[in-house]
């Protein structure tokens, strides 16, 4: 459970500095400023008696010095945000369903609170009304932070962070009412992780307000301006104006999120969401640059509504045999999804008449995203014309063992899943595989030029998948050549291992499916990619060195599993060396 809490905390920290939370930052910053128009107050001096100097007490003591009330507004607004976000993410769906309320009621409440707080900053009587519920709390000055706490509660209902596996795990559990101790710990840790950077930002706002003279001498005008900005933000959120800015910014936290939330440890800890159904999908790994056979495509189950189909009729995967199908899991408030949609629309336009069918599976992250009207409106605004299935119960999400927004699955003309990729990026790679599947389905097809060839530098020149198999190994350099099914002592080549080559040192037993490490087993390769992965099995450890420097030690347990070896911020050429304990089995390298 400690590991799970740490994963949630780190995931929350990364989320709180991502582009997705930009709309709430100005409000958090302004909320840290002064909470009242009144200047610092003094404790009143006692009335002077005869013989006492004016302003002195009867005993001649000086009057009490000014003691301004401590401004706790930053803590109040962040506490309110964290509390409402955590509570309603876990229990919002259950409460709304039990009361029979509209699915987007919480969002409307959040917008209304934001408008009320803005009006309170402009009109003090409104703020006093908002603070009345806190007036009876005995602690000194708590009632003065009442409106800030209410503001935080409202922001928590509007706070839509970028979704990674941690938030997906919390959301799915909350949507189903499957609230376990692990999920509660994960949620609290995630919420605390998001709170830390937001609190720093709010405290910075308080410090500016206290130190900059303009904030003190023009406090009333600044409060009015702050109120107008909050009301403007409420309308911007209501009409989705802020999404344009979020889409325009790069996802600069993606690499960090993958390192933490999609690490081997995180996958194992979050894997409790999945049972053994459709286990064949585990044959494929995220973003491998080749087509594989990953089992029959699971059905599109539990779909409540279809958009962009004739008469709203459902689409049956079985009816699409003979066509290549791209299934895109998305949700409309996810900025990562919005940034990937233009690529999917381009593929739909370019290849629909060539045998490609695109289906968007809208699996909601939050309760308000279950509204068919909201999804239909956002589908129209985003220019999506391919069929969209509303997976409000997350049944199809489960069928595909998914854990990401966005996620893309490629299904061939025979109904077999051949490839999937999670998150943004890999657009050119995905399009090339779509083209391969279209040619397999119809060798005579004439395809237009690719739409995404300038996509990203991850694909260009990337090292191809490397198999540790006497049957499929390529690019081996070193002495001697791998010999099947018997222990052999190998040596690195004297000049080092060239790009896209692999070499062995120490004792290895090479086999048809994998190589088994023996005494002093080492492996070197030089690759070009953003990250390198290796399928390993057995019991032991692997020490990873990049360009001669130890970077991590991996604990390997059990059956063949994909382990992340490296994860850089951008593609690079690097020399990788692995030192394996005896008995470990190594199968294949993949790169992303």
C-alpha positions in Angstrom: 0.0 0.0 0.0 2.9 2.3 0.6 4.1 1.8 -3.0 0.6 2.5 -4.2 0.5 5.8 -2.2 3.8 6.8 -3.6 2.6 6.2 -7.2 -0.5 8.3 -6.5 1.5 11.1 -4.9 4.0 11.3 -7.8 1.2 11.0 -10.3 -0.6 13.9 -8.6 2.6 16.1 -8.6 3.1 15.5 -12.3 -0.5 16.2 -13.1 -0.5 19.5 -11.1 2.2 21.0 -13.4 0.7 19.7 -16.6 -1.0 22.0 -19.2 -4.4 20.6 -18.3 -4.7 22.6 -15.0 -3.8 26.0 -16.5 -7.4 27.3 -16.3 -7.5 27.1 -12.5 -4.0 28.6 -11.9 -5.0 32.3 -12.2 -7.9 31.7 -9.8 -5.6 29.9 -7.3 -3.0 32.7 -7.6 -5.6 35.4 -7.0 -7.2 33.5 -4.2 -4.0 33.7 -2.2 -4.3 37.5 -2.0 -5.9 39.5 0.8 -9.2 38.2 1.9 -10.7 41.5 3.0 -10.8 45.2 2.1 -10.1 46.4 5.6 -6.6 47.4 6.6 -4.7 45.7 9.3 -6.5 46.2 12.6 -5.1 47.3 16.0 -6.2 46.1 19.4 -8.0 49.2 20.8 -6.1 51.1 23.5 -7.8 51.7 26.8 -9.3 55.1 27.3 -6.7 57.5 28.9 -7.3 58.5 32.5 -6.3 61.7 34.2 -2.6 62.2 34.3 -1.9 59.7 31.6 -0.5 60.9 28.3 -2.9 60.8 25.4 -2.8 57.4 23.8 -1.1 55.7 26.8 -2.7 53.2 29.1 -3.3 54.2 32.8 -0.1 52.5 33.7 1.8 54.3 31.0 2.2 51.2 28.8 2.2 51.8 25.1 -0.8 50.9 23.0 -0.9 47.5 21.5 0.9 47.3 18.2 -0.9 46.4 14.9 -1.4 42.7 14.5 -2.9 41.9 11.1 -5.0 38.8 10.9 -3.1 35.9 9.4 -4.2 35.2 5.8 -5.0 31.5 5.5 -6.9 31.8 2.2 -4.2 29.8 0.2 -4.7 26.8 2.5 -8.5 27.2 2.4 -8.8 27.3 -1.4 -6.5 24.3 -1.9 -8.1 22.3 0.9 -11.5 22.9 -0.7 -10.3 21.9 -4.1 -8.6 18.7 -3.0 -11.6 17.7 -0.8 -14.2 18.2 -3.5 -12.1 16.7 -6.3 -11.3 13.6 -4.3 -14.8 13.1 -2.8 -16.8 13.6 -6.0 -14.3 11.7 -8.2 -14.9 8.7 -6.1 -18.5 9.1 -5.0 -20.0 11.6 -7.5 -21.4 9.0 -9.9 -23.0 7.1 -7.0 -24.5 10.2 -5.4 -25.9 11.5 -8.7 -27.4 8.2 -9.7 -29.0 7.7 -6.2 -30.6 11.1 -6.4 -31.6 10.9 -10.0 -29.8 14.1 -10.9 -28.5 15.1 -14.3 -25.0 13.8 -14.9 -23.5 17.3 -15.4 -25.0 18.8 -12.2 -21.7 18.9 -10.4 -20.1 20.9 -13.2 -23.0 23.4 -13.1 -22.6 23.7 -9.3 -18.9 24.4 -9.7 -19.5 27.1 -12.3 -22.2 28.7 -10.1 -19.8 28.8 -7.1 -17.1 30.4 -9.3 -19.6 33.1 -10.4 -20.7 33.6 -6.8 -17.2 34.0 -5.5 -16.5 36.5 -8.3 -19.6 38.5 -7.3 -18.4 38.3 -3.7 -15.1 39.9 -4.6 -17.0 42.7 -6.5 -19.8 43.2 -3.9 -18.7 42.6 -0.3 -22.3 41.9 0.9 -22.3 38.8 -1.3 -19.1 37.6 0.2 -20.5 38.1 3.7 -23.4 35.8 2.8 -21.0 33.2 1.5 -19.0 33.4 4.8 -22.1 33.1 7.1 -22.0 29.3 7.3 -18.5 29.5 8.7 -19.3 32.3 11.2 -20.1 30.0 14.1 -16.8 28.1 13.8 -15.0 29.1 17.0 -11.4 29.1 15.7 -10.1 32.6 15.2 -10.4 33.9 11.7 -11.7 30.6 10.2 -14.9 32.4 9.0 -12.7 34.9 7.1 -11.5 32.1 4.9 -15.0 30.7 4.3 -15.4 32.1 0.8 -11.9 30.9 -0.1 -12.9 27.3 1.0 -16.1 27.6 -1.0 -14.1 28.7 -4.0 -11.9 25.6 -3.6 -14.9 23.4 -3.5 -16.1 24.9 -6.7 -12.7 24.6 -8.4 -12.6 20.9 -7.4 -15.7 20.3 -9.4 -14.2 22.0 -12.5 -10.7 20.6 -12.1 -10.1 18.2 -15.0 -6.5 17.1 -14.9 -4.7 15.2 -17.7 -5.7 11.6 -17.4 -3.0 8.9 -16.9 -3.3 5.4 -15.5 -3.6 6.6 -11.9 -6.5 8.9 -12.5 -8.0 6.2 -14.8 -7.9 3.7 -12.0 -9.6 6.1 -9.6 -12.2 7.2 -12.1 -13.1 3.6 -13.2 -13.4 2.5 -9.6 -15.6 5.6 -8.7 -17.8 5.0 -11.8 -18.6 1.5 -10.6 -18.8 2.2 -6.9 -15.9 -0.3 -6.3 -14.3 1.7 -3.5 -11.6 -0.4 -1.8 -9.0 0.7 0.8 -6.4 0.7 -2.0 -8.5 3.0 -4.2 -9.1 5.4 -1.3 -5.3 5.5 -0.5 -4.5 6.0 -4.2 -7.1 8.8 -4.4 -6.0 10.6 -1.3 -2.3 10.4 -2.4 -3.1 11.7 -5.9 -5.1 14.6 -4.4 -2.3 15.5 -2.0 0.2 15.3 -4.9 -1.9 17.8 -6.9 -2.3 20.0 -3.9 1.4 20.7 -3.3 2.2 22.7 -6.5 -1.2 24.4 -6.3 -0.5 25.5 -2.7 2.9 26.8 -3.7 1.2 28.8 -6.4 -1.4 30.2 -4.0 1.2 31.1 -1.4 3.1 32.9 -4.1 0.0 34.9 -4.8 -0.3 35.7 -1.1 3.3 36.8 -0.9 2.9 39.1 -3.9 -0.2 40.6 -2.4 1.6 41.3 0.9 4.9 42.6 -0.6 3.8 44.7 -3.6 2.6 48.1 -2.6 0.0 48.3 -5.4 -1.8 45.3 -3.9 -2.1 47.2 -0.6 -3.0 50.6 -1.8 -5.3 49.5 -4.5 -6.8 46.4 -2.8 -10.4 47.3 -3.6 -9.7 47.8 -7.3 -7.7 44.5 -7.5 -10.5 42.6 -5.8 -13.0 43.9 -8.3 -10.6 42.9 -11.2 -10.2 39.5 -9.6 -13.9 39.0 -9.4 -14.4 40.0 -13.0 -11.6 37.5 -14.0 -13.3 34.7 -12.0 -16.6 35.3 -13.7 -14.9 35.4 -17.1 -13.2 32.1 -16.3 -16.5 30.5 -15.4 -18.0 31.5 -18.8 -14.8 30.4 -20.6 -15.1 27.0 -18.9 -18.8 26.8 -19.6 -18.3 27.5 -23.3 -15.0 25.5 -23.6 -12.9 28.5 -24.6 -10.0 27.4 -22.4 -9.6 24.1 -24.3 -8.1 25.9 -27.3 -5.2 27.2 -25.3 -4.7 23.8 -23.7 -4.6 22.0 -27.1 -2.1 24.5 -28.4 0.5 23.7 -25.7 2.7 20.6 -25.9 2.2 17.9 -23.3 5.5 18.6 -21.6 4.8 16.2 -18.7 4.2 13.2 -20.9 7.6 11.6 -20.4 7.5 12.1 -16.7 4.0 10.7 -16.5 5.0 7.6 -18.4 8.0 7.1 -16.2 5.9 7.1 -13.0 2.4 6.0 -14.0 3.3 3.5 -16.7 6.3 2.0 -15.0 6.5 -1.7 -14.4 5.7 -1.2 -10.7 2.7 1.0 -11.4 1.3 -1.5 -14.0 1.5 -4.3 -11.4 -0.1 -2.2 -8.7 -2.9 -0.9 -10.9 -3.5 -4.2 -12.7 -6.1 -5.2 -10.1 -8.6 -3.5 -12.3 -8.3 -6.3 -14.9 -9.4 -9.9 -14.8 -8.4 -12.7 -17.1 -11.0 -11.9 -19.8 -9.5 -11.1 -23.2 -6.1 -11.9 -21.8 -4.8 -12.4 -25.4 -4.4 -8.6 -25.6 -1.4 -8.9 -23.4 0.4 -10.5 -26.3 0.9 -6.9 -27.7 2.9 -4.1 -26.1 2.2 -0.5 -26.3 3.4 1.1 -29.5 5.6 -1.7 -30.8 6.6 -0.8 -34.4 5.1 -3.9 -36.0 1.9 -5.8 -36.4 1.2 -8.7 -34.1 -1.7 -11.0 -33.4 -3.3 -10.0 -30.2 -6.4 -12.1 -30.2 -10.0 -11.5 -31.5 -11.2 -8.0 -31.1 -13.6 -7.8 -28.0 -17.1 -6.6 -28.7 -18.3 -3.1 -28.2 -20.4 -3.8 -25.2 -22.6 -1.7 -22.9 -22.9 1.2 -25.4 -25.7 3.5 -24.3 -25.9 5.8 -27.4 -24.4 6.0 -30.9 -23.5 9.3 -32.5 -22.9 9.9 -36.3 -24.6 6.7 -37.3 -27.8 6.4 -39.5 -30.7 6.8 -37.1 -28.4 6.3 -34.1 -28.1 2.6 -34.9 -25.3 0.6 -33.3 -22.2 -0.5 -35.2 -21.4 -4.2 -34.9 -17.7 -5.1 -35.3 -18.7 -8.4 -37.0 -20.4 -6.4 -39.8 -17.1 -4.7 -40.5 -15.2 -7.9 -41.5 -13.2 -7.2 -44.6 -12.4 -3.7 -43.4 -9.6 -2.4 -41.2 -11.0 -0.8 -38.0 -9.4 1.8 -35.8 -10.9 2.0 -32.3 -10.0 5.2 -30.5 -10.8 5.5 -26.7 -11.3 9.1 -25.8 -13.2 11.5 -23.6 -14.1 15.0 -24.6 -12.6 17.0 -21.7 -9.2 15.2 -22.1 -6.8 17.6 -23.7 -4.5 14.8 -24.8 -7.4 13.3 -26.6 -8.3 16.6 -28.3 -4.8 16.9 -29.6 -4.8 13.5 -31.2 -8.2 13.8 -32.8 -7.0 15.9 -35.8 -4.7 13.0 -36.8 -7.6 10.5 -36.6 -9.9 12.8 -38.7 -7.1 13.0 -41.3 -6.9 9.2 -41.4 -10.7 8.9 -41.6 -10.8 11.3 -44.6 -7.8 9.7 -46.4 -8.7 6.0 -46.0 -12.4 5.6 -45.4 -13.0 4.9 -49.1 -9.9 2.6 -49.1 -11.3 0.2 -46.4 -10.8 1.9 -43.0 -13.5 2.3 -40.5 -12.9 4.6 -37.5 -14.9 4.2 -34.3 -14.5 6.6 -31.4 -15.3 4.9 -28.0 -16.2 7.8 -25.6 -15.4 6.4 -22.2 -16.1 9.2 -19.7 -13.6 10.3 -17.1 -16.1 12.4 -15.1 -19.8 12.3 -14.5 -20.7 15.3 -16.7 -19.1 13.5 -19.7 -21.8 10.9 -19.6 -24.4 13.4 -20.9 -25.2 12.3 -24.5 -26.0 16.0 -25.3 -22.6 17.2 -24.1 -20.8 14.5 -26.0 -22.8 15.2 -29.2 -22.1 18.9 -28.9 -18.3 18.4 -28.4 -18.2 15.8 -31.2 -19.7 18.5 -33.5 -17.3 21.2 -32.2 -14.3 19.0 -32.8 -15.4 18.2 -36.3 -15.8 14.4 -35.8 -17.9 12.7 -38.4 -17.0 9.0 -37.8 -19.2 6.9 -35.4 -18.9 7.6 -31.7 -20.0 5.1 -29.1 -20.9 6.3 -25.6 -19.3 3.7 -23.2 -20.8 5.2 -20.1 -20.5 2.0 -18.0 -17.0 1.5 -19.2 -17.8 -2.0 -20.4 -15.9 -1.7 -23.7 -13.1 0.0 -21.8 -12.8 -3.1 -19.7 -13.2 -5.5 -22.7 -10.1 -3.9 -24.2 -8.2 -3.9 -20.9 -7.6 -0.2 -21.5 -6.1 2.2 -18.9 -5.3 5.4 -21.0 -7.0 8.4 -22.6 -6.4 8.4 -25.6 -5.7 4.8 -26.7 -5.9 3.5 -30.3 -6.4 -0.2 -31.3 -6.0 -1.5 -34.8 -8.2 -4.4 -35.9 -7.5 -6.2 -39.2 -10.0 -7.3 -41.8 -10.4 -10.7 -40.0 -11.3 -9.1 -36.7 -8.0 -9.6 -35.0 -6.4 -6.9 -32.9 -2.9 -6.3 -34.4 -1.6 -3.2 -32.6 -2.4 -0.6 -29.9 -0.7 2.6 -28.7 -1.5 4.6 -25.6 -1.3 8.4 -25.2 -0.3 11.0 -27.7 2.3 10.6 -30.5 3.4 7.7 -32.7 1.1 9.1 -35.4 3.3 8.4 -38.4 4.0 4.9 -37.0 0.3 4.2 -36.5 -0.6 5.5 -40.0 2.0 3.3 -41.6 0.5 0.2 -39.9 -3.0 1.3 -41.0 -1.6 1.3 -44.6 0.0 -2.1 -44.1 -3.3 -3.6 -42.9 -5.2 -2.0 -45.8 -2.8 -3.5 -48.3 -3.2 -6.9 -46.6 -6.9 -6.6 -46.8 -6.8 -5.6 -50.5 -3.4 -6.0 -52.3 -4.8 -4.0 -55.3 -5.7 -0.9 -53.2 -4.2 2.4 -54.3 -3.5 4.5 -51.3 -3.0 8.3 -51.2 0.2 9.8 -49.8 0.5 9.5 -46.0 -0.9 12.4 -43.9 1.5 12.1 -41.0 5.0 11.5 -42.4 6.3 14.6 -40.6 4.7 13.4 -37.4 7.5 13.0 -34.9 11.1 12.2 -34.6 10.4 9.0 -32.6 9.9 6.9 -35.8 12.6 8.3 -38.1 15.7 6.1 -37.8 14.5 4.3 -34.7 16.2 0.9 -34.0 13.9 -1.9 -35.1 12.7 -4.6 -32.7 15.6 -6.9 -31.6 14.9 -10.6 -30.9 17.1 -12.7 -28.7 16.4 -15.9 -30.6 18.7 -18.1 -32.7 16.0 -18.1 -35.3 15.3 -14.3 -35.5 18.4 -12.5 -34.1 19.8 -9.9 -36.4 22.6 -7.4 -36.1 24.7 -9.6 -33.8 28.3 -8.7 -33.5 30.8 -10.3 -31.2 32.4 -13.7 -30.8 31.5 -16.5 -31.2 28.2 -16.6 -33.1 25.3 -17.7 -30.9 25.1 -21.4 -30.5 21.8 -23.0 -29.8 20.9 -24.8 -26.5 24.3 -25.0 -24.8 26.2 -22.6 -22.5 28.8 -20.6 -24.3 31.2 -17.9 -23.1 30.9 -14.8 -25.3 33.0 -11.7 -25.7 32.2 -8.1 -26.8 33.8 -6.9 -30.1 37.0 -5.0 -29.5 35.7 -1.8 -31.2 32.5 -1.6 -29.3 28.9 -2.3 -30.5 27.8 -0.3 -33.5 24.3 1.4 -33.9 21.5 -1.2 -34.2 23.9 -4.0 -33.3 23.9 -6.3 -30.3 26.7 -8.3 -28.6 27.1 -10.6 -25.6 29.7 -11.2 -22.9 30.0 -13.8 -20.2 28.0 -17.1 -20.3 24.7 -17.4 -22.2 22.6 -20.3 -23.4 21.0 -19.2 -26.7 17.7 -20.7 -27.6 14.9 -20.7 -30.2 12.7 -18.4 -28.2 15.0 -16.7 -25.7 18.5 -16.4 -24.3 19.2 -17.5 -20.8 21.8 -15.7 -18.7 24.7 -17.6 -17.0 27.7 -16.6 -15.1 28.7 -13.0 -15.5 26.1 -12.5 -18.3 26.2 -9.2 -20.0 24.6 -7.7 -23.1 25.4 -4.6 -25.0 23.6 -2.8 -27.8 23.6 0.7 -29.3 20.1 2.0 -30.2 18.3 5.1 -31.3 14.9 5.7 -29.7 13.3 7.6 -26.8 13.0 4.4 -24.6 14.0 0.8 -24.7 12.1 -2.2 -23.3 12.9 -5.8 -22.9 10.7 -8.9 -22.3 12.2 -10.8 -19.3 11.3 -13.9 -17.3 12.6 -15.7 -14.3 13.8 -14.6 -10.9 16.7 -12.1 -10.5 17.9 -8.6 -11.2 19.0 -6.6 -14.2 21.4 -3.7 -13.8 21.0 -1.1 -16.6 23.9 1.1 -17.7 23.4 3.9 -20.3 26.6 5.2 -21.9 28.6 3.5 -19.1 26.6 5.0 -16.2 24.4 2.8 -14.0 20.8 4.1 -14.2 18.6 1.5 -12.5 18.2 -2.0 -11.2 15.2 -4.0 -12.3 13.6 -6.8 -10.2 12.4 -9.6 -12.4 9.7 -12.0 -11.2 7.8 -14.7 -12.9 6.5 -15.2 -16.4 7.6 -13.1 -19.5 6.8 -9.5 -18.9 7.8 -6.3 -20.7 10.2 -4.2 -18.5 11.1 -0.6 -19.2 14.8 -0.1 -19.4 15.2 3.6 -20.2 12.9 6.5 -20.8 14.5 9.7 -22.1 12.8 13.0 -22.7 13.5 12.8 -26.5 14.9 10.4 -29.0 18.6 9.8 -28.7 21.4 7.4 -29.6 22.8 5.6 -26.6 24.9 2.6 -25.7 22.9 0.2 -23.4 24.5 -2.5 -21.3 22.6 -5.0 -19.2 24.1 -7.2 -16.4 21.8 -10.1 -15.6 21.9 -12.5 -12.8 22.1 -16.2 -13.8 18.9 -17.9 -14.8 17.1 -14.9 -16.2 15.5 -15.3 -19.7 15.6 -12.4 -22.2 13.2 -12.5 -25.2 13.0 -9.3 -27.3 13.9 -5.6 -27.2 11.3 -3.1 -28.3 11.7 0.7 -28.6 9.4 3.7 -28.3 
